[in-house]
Structures are given as C-alpha cells and as structure tokens.
Amino acid sequence: MTEYMRNSDAFTWSMESDPRLRSTVVTVILLDRTPDWDAMRSRFETISADLPMFRERVVYSPLSAPPRWVPYQDFDLDFHIRRVGAPAPATFDTVLEMARIAAMEDFDRARPLWKATLVDGLADGGAAVVCKFHHALTDGVGAIEIAMRLFDLTEESDHPPGTPDAITPPNGEAWWRDYLDSMRFDAERASNTVMEVVKSVPGLAFNTIRHPIATAGDAVETAASVFRTVRPVNETGSPLMTERSLVRHLDVHEVPLQQLRDAGHRGGGSLNDAFVAGVAGGLRLYHEKHGVEVGDLHLCMPVNLRTEEDAPGGNRITLMRFDVPVAEVDPAQRIARIHRRTSRVRDERSLPYTQLIAGTMNLMPRWYIGSVLRHVDFLCSDVPGIPVPLYLGGARMTAQYAFGPTIGAAVNVTLLSYIDTCELGIDVDTGAIADVDVFHSCLVDGFDEVLSLARPAP
C-alpha cells in the first residue's frame, strides 16, 4: 500500500522550492564523555528499522496526489550515522559551527532525510551528537518520543539488543502502478470529502431551521478563521528585520524551568506564554538598540495536534500565525496579553480542517505558498522535554538544544526542556539580523525581564 505524505507535510515539502523556506531541524546533544560507538550505532539501526520513514525516501507522485514515502533499497546506515574527531579548538563553539553548516545544507533527496554525527575529543573531555532531520520525518513532540528509544535511563543500557527487521525494497513494478495509486488516492480523497459533507448536511439543515442566525454566524466565523490561517503576509511587522538570506547563525541560552513557569503564572499565563514574552522582550530591546520604533510583530507558532493514538515520529503540528505585542514594556502585562492571543489561536475553528486546508494550499501557485510565511517576523516553539537524566552508550547527556528552521522568518527560538532547565536553541537569519551578538544580548535581557516576576530560585 502506497504511503502518501500528509497534506501538511506535502505543503512543507513543496514550499522548499524557495530554499529560504527549508524545513531542516538540527539538534545538538552534549555528553559528559564519548559514548560506546557500537552501542550508539546499534540503537540508531534499531530506530531506523522500527520507524519505516527512517529507511524511506520521498518521491513525487503523478497527477495531483501528494509526494509519497517509498523504501530505499540502497539504505546504508553508515551514510546516515558518522563519527568524527572535533577540529580545533574543540569547544562548544566548534560543535555549534558544525551544527550551523548542517542547518544550511540541503538533504540528498534520493536518500532518507536524516543524519547523525558523533563529535568526540572535545577539549573538556566530553562529546556531542549533531542530529539533522527533515521536519516531514517528525515534529518536536514526536522527536522526544523517538529520543526515548535512543537514550537510556541509566549508564547501563535498558534496551536489549535485537536484530532489526528488514525493510522490503521496491520490487520494480511497472511505472503505471504509480498512476493507478494516484488515481485511487484522488478518488478516495474526493469520496471522503463528499462523505464528510453528506454527514454534516442533516445536522447543518436541522441547526439552520432551529437556529438560523447562530448557524450562519458559525459559518462566517469558521470562514474567517480559515482566512486567517491561509492569508498571505505582504510585509514584515518589523521595519528593521526585513531582509532574508540563506545564511544562518546558531546560538543558545539557558533559563531555569521552574522560574520561567512561575513567571508565566504570575503574569496570568503559562510557561509557553512566558517563553514567548521573553523572546518578544528581546526583540523590543533589539529594535530600541537601533533606534527603531516597533509595535506588534508577526509570530508563527506550531500547535501540537498529536493524540495518544498517533505512532512515534511523523509530523502532527500545524503552524498558526498571529501578532504579538512586542512593544509592551511591562513583562506581566506582556505575558497576560500574549496569553489571551495564544488562547484564541489554540481555539481557532480552522484547526480541525488543517489537512483539508493544507491540501488546498498544495494546489496553489508556489509564490502564494511562500507568501504565507516569507514575511513572518519570528517563530517560537516550546517542546516539553524529558525531566530525568538520560544516557547514550554509557555517557550522560548534559544538555540538548534544538534549532528549528526559520522558514522565512528572521529568527526561530526553540525551547527544549531537560530536567530543570529550559534550553533555548536560537536560529538567526543573518540577512535579517546581522549583529548577532547584539541580538543575543537583547534576548538574554528580555528573558531577565520576564524572570524578574518569578520567586528567586532556592
């Protein structure tokens, strides 16, 4: 049975005709020492066998069907997982530079869309793993589920070794089968759409008769919600961060988890609201440094749609865009206003129609697809991590940073928690923000503003 991309993943895939909109995710794992290479390699081999997409490549479909995943008959684990010695000066900055290059390089699209590189011989005696994968493989929450298959809870492995199941390669079937599969997909899609409409008609007619005004109002609100989801953004909210490029700069920052959560609660919001408020504060200060007045900025934020029934891996998010009150100086008021806006976004009527909307967008011209995201000012992604110490091949993980793609924005800040720390991965488009050191300093100060609301750490 042919496995087609979900419409949202096909949308992500197709918009990469503009390389500034690539959806490459990079993570950096820091270890206290070099892990056992054979154990690490074996774990990746098992994961690639358990999760089919790690041994599959993406191919385009004929007709209007989305791209599909097919087994890659020449899969070579040692192409995807490698071991290198850290070049001088072998510091964390060295690892960040390796991650930066990985973030800017496109994938070999004839192969599966992931790589992992062990970097050993760091000056402090530690090691690092730089992982790179395409967002179509998994989202942040899915990546955490996959991580639980990679890591151990103790120095001794709690995953018994096993022989990975073989992946059946394509059997060279006739080319016309692709067309039959695509025709079958289109027919099933049309049938499912009709069935959904038919099922909704009786209830809609009943509600229209009993509550005509309310029913009409619901339809208008749903249509407005869909429009907010797909409308193009014609210009950036920032008069300063207007240019875009293919050059990236990666940086990190750490914030105490409990203090950030406490600050969010004191501002009438959540940890995520405090996180967004910290980034917004940094952006306000950055504009002030340049003597530029700023009001609201366009934020793009992933909303998790994953359920307990969804398998590990895969992409189960949708991207929602809305404006954030960056100009608000008071951190408590900023958190409260952000909380109100994010709450509205999470209740958007368009969310249940994410795949249908994405399917429609896939039929639109490529320039329109790019216009939906190209003028977003910044992205924020909050990924709940693992609250206990983890080990890989006997080595203890000391930190983990995720760097989400900018996909047309000036900067993407990703929060990934580990034990009691929020570890921020900062991915900057240097075409938009050239003075990266100034921006980093402003971002730190923006989070200090927010953390001032919290009780002092014990």
C-alpha positions in Angstrom: 0.0 0.0 0.0 1.5 3.4 -1.0 2.1 5.7 1.9 1.4 9.3 0.9 2.6 12.4 2.8 0.0 14.1 4.9 -1.2 17.2 3.2 0.6 19.4 5.8 3.9 17.6 5.2 3.4 17.9 1.4 2.9 21.7 2.0 6.2 21.8 3.9 7.9 19.9 1.1 6.6 21.9 -1.8 7.4 25.3 -0.3 11.1 24.4 -0.3 11.2 25.4 -4.0 12.3 28.6 -2.2 15.4 27.4 -0.3 14.9 30.1 2.3 11.8 28.1 3.4 13.6 24.8 4.0 12.3 22.8 7.0 15.6 21.4 8.3 15.8 20.7 12.0 19.1 20.3 13.8 19.6 19.2 17.4 22.9 19.2 19.4 23.3 16.7 22.2 26.1 17.3 24.7 27.6 14.3 26.6 30.0 14.1 29.5 32.2 11.7 27.7 32.5 9.7 24.4 29.7 7.1 24.3 30.2 3.5 23.3 30.2 3.8 19.5 28.9 0.2 18.8 26.0 0.7 21.3 25.1 4.1 19.7 25.2 2.7 16.2 23.1 -0.3 17.1 20.5 2.0 18.7 20.2 4.1 15.5 19.9 0.9 13.5 17.1 -0.3 15.6 15.3 3.0 15.4 15.6 3.1 11.6 14.1 -0.4 11.4 11.3 0.3 13.8 10.2 3.6 12.1 9.9 3.0 8.4 10.4 6.6 7.3 14.0 6.5 8.5 14.7 3.9 5.7 12.5 5.6 3.1 12.9 8.4 0.6 10.4 10.8 -0.8 9.3 10.6 -4.4 6.9 12.8 -6.4 3.5 11.3 -7.4 1.9 11.7 -10.8 -1.4 13.6 -11.2 -2.5 15.6 -8.1 -1.6 13.2 -5.4 1.0 14.4 -2.8 4.6 13.0 -2.7 4.9 9.5 -1.1 7.3 7.6 1.0 9.0 4.5 -0.6 11.5 2.1 0.9 15.1 2.9 -0.2 16.7 -0.2 -1.4 20.3 1.1 -1.1 19.9 2.2 2.6 23.4 2.4 4.2 23.3 3.1 7.9 26.9 4.3 7.8 26.0 7.1 5.4 23.5 8.4 8.0 25.5 8.0 11.2 29.1 9.0 11.3 31.9 9.6 13.8 34.4 12.5 13.6 37.1 14.0 15.8 36.4 17.6 16.9 38.6 20.0 15.0 40.5 22.7 16.9 39.7 24.4 19.3 37.3 21.5 20.0 34.9 23.7 22.1 31.2 24.0 22.2 31.5 26.8 19.7 33.2 24.2 17.4 30.1 22.0 17.7 27.8 24.9 17.1 29.6 25.8 13.9 29.2 22.2 12.7 25.5 22.4 13.5 25.3 25.7 11.7 26.7 24.2 8.5 24.4 21.2 8.8 21.4 23.6 9.1 22.3 25.4 5.9 23.0 22.2 3.8 20.1 20.6 2.0 19.5 16.9 2.1 20.4 14.4 -0.6 16.8 13.8 -1.6 17.5 10.5 -3.2 18.0 9.1 0.3 16.3 9.1 3.7 16.1 12.6 5.2 18.3 12.3 8.3 21.9 12.2 9.6 23.6 11.9 13.0 27.3 12.7 13.6 29.2 11.8 16.8 31.8 14.5 17.6 34.3 13.2 20.1 37.6 14.6 21.5 36.2 17.9 22.9 38.6 19.9 24.9 36.6 19.4 28.2 36.7 15.6 27.7 33.1 15.4 26.5 31.5 14.6 23.2 28.5 15.8 21.2 26.0 14.4 18.7 24.7 16.6 15.9 21.5 15.3 14.5 19.8 16.6 11.4 16.4 15.6 10.1 13.7 17.0 7.8 10.6 18.3 9.5 8.5 15.8 7.4 10.0 13.0 9.4 8.7 14.2 12.8 7.8 17.2 14.9 9.2 18.2 18.3 6.9 16.0 20.4 7.5 13.1 18.0 11.2 13.6 18.3 11.0 13.3 22.1 9.2 10.0 21.6 11.9 8.8 19.3 14.6 10.0 21.8 13.2 7.6 24.4 14.2 4.8 22.0 17.7 6.3 21.7 18.6 7.1 25.3 18.8 5.0 28.4 17.8 6.0 32.0 21.0 4.6 33.4 24.6 4.1 32.4 23.7 0.5 31.6 21.6 0.0 28.6 17.9 -0.7 29.3 17.2 -1.6 25.7 18.1 -5.2 25.0 19.9 -5.6 21.7 18.0 -7.2 18.8 18.1 -7.8 15.1 16.3 -5.1 13.2 13.5 -6.1 10.9 14.4 -5.9 7.2 12.8 -3.3 5.1 11.3 -4.6 1.9 12.7 -2.6 -1.1 10.6 -1.7 -4.1 10.2 -4.6 -6.5 10.5 -2.8 -9.7 6.8 -2.7 -10.5 5.6 -1.2 -13.7 5.5 2.6 -13.9 1.8 2.7 -14.5 1.1 1.4 -11.0 2.1 4.8 -9.7 -0.6 6.4 -11.8 -3.1 3.8 -10.6 -2.2 4.6 -7.0 -2.5 8.3 -7.6 -5.9 7.8 -9.2 -7.0 5.7 -6.3 -5.8 8.3 -3.9 -7.6 11.1 -5.7 -10.8 9.1 -5.8 -10.6 8.2 -2.1 -9.9 11.9 -1.2 -12.9 13.0 -3.3 -15.1 10.3 -1.7 -14.1 11.2 1.8 -14.8 14.9 1.2 -18.2 14.1 -0.2 -19.0 11.7 2.8 -18.0 14.4 5.3 -20.3 16.9 3.5 -23.1 14.4 3.4 -22.7 13.5 7.1 -22.8 17.2 8.0 -25.8 18.2 5.9 -28.6 16.8 8.2 -27.1 18.5 11.3 -26.5 21.7 9.4 -30.0 21.7 8.0 -31.5 20.9 11.4 -29.5 23.7 13.1 -30.3 26.1 10.2 -34.0 25.6 10.8 -33.8 25.8 14.6 -31.1 28.5 14.9 -30.7 30.2 11.6 -28.8 33.2 12.9 -26.4 31.2 15.1 -25.7 28.7 12.3 -24.9 31.4 9.8 -22.7 33.1 12.4 -20.8 29.9 13.0 -20.2 29.5 9.3 -18.9 33.1 9.0 -16.6 32.6 12.0 -15.2 29.4 10.6 -14.6 31.0 7.2 -12.9 33.9 8.9 -10.7 31.5 10.9 -9.7 29.7 7.7 -8.8 33.0 6.1 -6.6 34.0 9.0 -4.8 30.7 8.5 -4.1 31.0 4.8 -3.9 34.7 4.2 -0.6 35.9 2.8 1.5 38.4 4.8 2.6 41.2 2.5 5.2 42.8 4.7 7.1 42.2 7.9 5.8 43.8 11.1 9.4 44.9 11.8 10.7 47.9 9.8 14.2 46.7 10.8 14.3 42.9 10.1 13.2 42.9 6.5 15.8 41.1 4.5 16.1 37.3 4.2 19.1 35.1 3.2 20.4 31.6 3.2 23.0 32.3 5.9 22.3 31.2 9.5 23.8 31.8 12.9 23.1 29.4 15.8 23.3 30.4 19.5 22.0 29.1 22.8 20.7 30.4 26.1 19.5 28.6 29.3 16.7 29.6 31.6 15.6 27.9 34.9 12.4 25.9 34.2 10.6 26.5 37.4 11.3 30.2 37.4 10.0 30.6 33.9 6.9 28.7 34.8 6.4 30.7 37.9 6.8 34.0 35.9 4.2 32.8 33.5 1.7 32.1 36.3 2.4 35.4 38.0 1.6 37.1 34.7 -1.6 35.2 34.3 -0.3 32.8 31.7 1.6 29.6 31.2 5.3 28.7 30.8 4.8 29.0 27.0 3.4 32.5 27.4 6.4 33.5 29.5 8.7 32.0 26.9 7.1 34.0 24.0 7.1 37.1 26.3 10.9 36.7 26.8 11.6 36.5 23.1 9.2 39.4 22.5 11.1 41.4 25.1 14.4 40.7 23.4 13.0 41.8 20.1 11.7 45.1 21.6 15.1 45.8 23.1 16.9 44.9 19.8 14.8 47.5 18.0 15.4 50.1 20.7 19.2 49.5 20.3 18.8 50.5 16.7 16.5 53.5 17.5 13.6 51.9 15.6 10.0 52.0 16.9 8.2 48.7 16.9 4.6 47.7 17.6 3.2 44.2 17.1 5.3 41.6 15.2 4.1 38.6 13.3 4.7 35.3 15.2 4.4 31.8 13.7 3.9 29.2 16.4 3.5 25.4 16.0 0.3 24.0 17.6 0.5 20.3 18.6 -2.3 18.1 17.2 -0.8 14.8 18.3 -3.0 12.3 20.0 -2.3 9.2 22.1 -3.3 7.1 19.1 -0.5 8.6 16.8 2.6 6.5 16.3 6.0 7.8 17.3 7.5 10.0 14.6 5.6 11.7 11.9 4.5 15.3 11.8 1.4 16.2 13.8 1.6 20.0 14.1 0.1 23.0 12.3 1.6 26.4 12.0 -0.6 29.3 13.3 0.3 32.9 12.7 -0.8 35.9 14.8 0.6 39.2 16.1 2.4 39.6 19.4 2.5 42.9 21.4 6.3 43.3 21.3 6.1 47.0 22.3 4.6 46.2 25.8 7.3 47.1 28.3 5.7 45.6 31.4 6.6 41.9 31.4 3.4 40.9 33.4 1.2 42.8 31.0 3.1 41.3 28.1 2.5 37.8 29.4 -1.2 38.4 30.0 -1.7 39.9 26.5 0.2 37.0 24.9 -1.9 34.5 26.9 -5.1 36.0 25.5 -3.9 35.9 22.0 -2.4 32.3 22.1 -5.6 31.1 23.8 -7.6 32.4 20.8 -5.2 30.7 18.4 -5.5 27.4 20.1 -9.3 27.6 19.8 -9.3 28.6 16.2 -12.1 27.0 14.3 -9.8 26.2 11.4 -7.7 23.7 13.4 -9.9 20.6 12.7 -9.6 21.4 9.0 -5.7 21.6 9.0 -5.2 18.7 6.5 -8.0 19.9 4.2 -6.6 23.5 4.2 -3.1 22.2 3.5 -4.4 20.0 0.6 -6.0 23.1 -0.9 -2.8 25.1 -0.4 -0.8 22.4 -2.2 -2.8 23.2 -5.4 -1.9 26.9 -5.2 1.0 28.5 -7.1 4.4 28.3 -5.4 4.7 32.0 -5.0 1.5 32.1 -2.9 2.7 29.3 -0.7 5.9 31.3 0.0 3.9 34.5 0.7 2.1 32.8 3.6 5.3 32.6 5.6 8.0 34.8 4.0 7.2 37.9 5.9 6.7 36.4 9.4 9.0 38.1 11.9 9.8 35.3 14.3 9.0 31.7 15.3 8.7 30.3 18.8 8.4 26.6 19.5 8.0 25.1 23.0 8.9 21.4 23.2 8.4 19.7 26.6 11.5 17.6 27.1 12.5 14.8 29.4 12.6 15.6 33.2 15.2 12.9 34.2 18.9 12.4 33.4 19.5 10.4 30.2 22.4 8.3 28.9 23.7 7.3 25.5 26.1 4.5 25.1 27.1 4.9 28.8 27.7 8.6 28.5 25.4 11.1 30.4 23.6 13.8 28.5 24.4 17.2 30.0 22.3 19.3 27.6 20.3 19.2 24.4 19.4 22.1 22.1 17.0 22.1 19.2 17.3 24.5 16.3 14.1 24.8 14.4 14.0 26.2 10.8 13.4 29.9 10.2 11.1 29.1 7.2 11.1 32.7 6.1 11.3 34.4 9.5 14.1 36.5 10.9 14.7 34.1 13.8 13.4 30.9 15.3 13.8 30.3 19.1 13.1 26.7 20.2 12.6 25.9 23.9 13.5 22.3 24.8 13.4 21.4 28.5 15.7 18.9 30.1 15.5 18.0 33.8 15.1 21.5 35.4 16.4 23.8 32.6 14.8 25.4 29.5 17.5 25.2 26.9 16.9 27.6 24.0 18.2 27.0 20.5 18.4 30.3 18.6 18.4 30.1 14.8 19.0 33.5 13.2 18.8 34.6 9.6 21.8 36.9 9.3 20.2 38.7 6.4 17.6 40.0 8.8 19.8 40.2 11.9 23.5 40.9 11.1 24.7 41.9 14.5 24.0 38.6 16.1 26.0 39.3 19.3 23.8 42.4 20.0 20.7 40.4 19.3 21.7 37.6 21.7 22.4 40.2 24.5 19.0 41.7 24.0 17.4 38.3 24.1 19.1 37.5 27.4 17.9 40.8 28.8 14.3 40.1 27.5 14.2 36.9 29.5 15.7 38.6 32.5 12.7 41.0 32.4 10.3 38.0 32.5 12.2 36.1 35.2 12.1 39.2 37.4 8.5 38.3 38.0 9.4 34.9 39.5 10.3 33.9 43.0 14.1 33.6 43.4 15.4 30.1 42.8 16.2 28.3 46.1 
